[in-house]
Amino acid sequence: MQCALRETREEVGLSVHETAVCWGRLYQHKGHAFWFFVAHLPEEVASEIRLGDEGQRYELIAPHDYLTRHKAIPQFQQRLADYLASQSP
């Protein structure tokens, strides 16, 4: 998780504390391991976003809207759907 938190700081300028991470799951694909983490942050944190060298643009959208977005990354859609399903009663 420390790697993900460091990458978050480097790529979008947000310092997320480990305790803010509320969910994570390991995914496997073609012999590679990928982690997906979720953190809930206050809305005002969005004003602190600063893209790193690799970032081009960002857009904040509701999680459920991302699931139906045509240009969304399919793997991220599935991972987000897994998280949302885990939160349903």
Secondary structure, 3 states (H helix, E strand, C coil): CHHHHHHHHHHHCCCCCHHHEEEEEEEEECCEEEEEEEECCCHHHHHHCCCCCCCCCCCCCCHHHHHCCCCCCHHHHHHHHHHHHHHCC
